[in-house]
């Protein structure tokens, strides 16, 4: 029988005890062998997604252990044990499950955020989840997956160096259709000393107009004084279009300061930045694609 993802947690942590980097493929093979899965069980898939069940359950076990910081991600599809994870193994436990992981604050925070999102989603409808059509359940699930991805993506962006952040912003703007070529964009944008980038970039590939950019890799909110300074720089350069990007948030006064002005300024906070990165495939890759079909009634027409 294919073990549950909670049953897999302890064996997966034990598999990582050597401290080396391991792939998910290696982990799936180890778990499959440890639980003596038959060839049929190893290849059994979910009917909707086609994903192998054992792979999915190993993935969820890995994810929960990472959220509890017993494992850590070390590249796409790879993980390794942490000092905390080694400490847990020294306790010679008989099992690790969700209840055990709740002793770690990082995991509790992760669980609370998931519960808040679930509660919020439930409040958006008068129906219970079981009453919803399958397509709506799929849409709701996708929304939750995307929210979790955006949160993790922004966290990763904040860990990047200022130079990498500069590269990221330029690549995003190019994917969105600004800046012409990569070479043009690279020349248009220059570093500043505040952990972000400042500069100008072409609005379109013909270069008929330019957009001034201010980007700050910050954790603290961006206040109105920085927006006013940005507006001042636009006025001094006879420009009327600007984009202010931050990995944090904008204060209410900052948002108010761009209203009813002659300058057209767009504010992109960390959450919106992450959403754009997902939309334009910056720092993410497609894992599963679902194709929803319906009957083609024209095909069955006998006229």
C-alpha positions, 0 to 999 in steps of 0.5 A: 500500500502506498504510504501517506505523506505523513508516514513518509516524513520520518523515513524521508528525513532519515534518508537525508541524514548523510547531509548530502544534496538529494533529488526528489527522484532519489527520494521517491526511489528510496521510499518506494523500496523502503515500503516495498511498493509493487510496480503497479503501486510505483506507477499508479497516478491520480486520474485528473493530473496524471501525477504519480501518487507516490511522487506527490506524497513524497513531494508533500512530505518534503514540503512540510519538512522544509516549512518546519526547517528540518530540510531545506531546498538547495535548487530545483528538485533538490534538498538536504537536511538542516541542523534542526533536522539532524537534531530531530533524528538524534531523538530516535523518534518512531514517527514524525507527523503534522502534530509533531511539526507544530512545535516549530514556529515556522511551520505554525506560521505556514499552517496559519496562513494556509488556514486563513486563506482557506477561511477567506476563500470559504467566505467568498461563497454561500456554498460549502466546497462539496457543493461547488462544481468541479471547475470552481473547485479547480479554480479555487485550488489554482488560486491557493497554489498561486498565492502560496507560490507568490509568497515563496517567490517574494521571499526568495527575491528578498534574499537576492543580491542588489545585482541579481535584483537589477537583473530580475527587474530588467528581465521582467520589463523585457518580458512585459514588452519594454526596453527593446533588446536586452542590451538596450535595457542593460544600458538604460538601467544603472545601479544605485547605492540603496540596494535597488536600481534607478534609470530609464527604459524604452516604453516600446521597441521603437523607443518613441518614449521612455519610462523612468524606473525606481526600484528598491529591494526593501523590507520596510514600507515605502513612504510618500517622501520617496514618491515625491522625490521620484516625481521631482526627478520626472519633472526635472527631466521633462518626463511624465511616466514612471514605475516605482517597484519595491519588494515591500509595500507602499504606505497609504500616503505614498499611494495618495501622492500619485493621485490627480498628478500630471505624472503617470506613475505606476506603483508595483509592490512586492505582492504585485511584483511576484504576480507579474513574475508568475505571469511572465515566467520569471524565476518559476517553471510550469509543473503541471498543466490541466486541460479542461474540455467540454463536448463539441455539440457541432461534431454530433450534429447530423444535419 
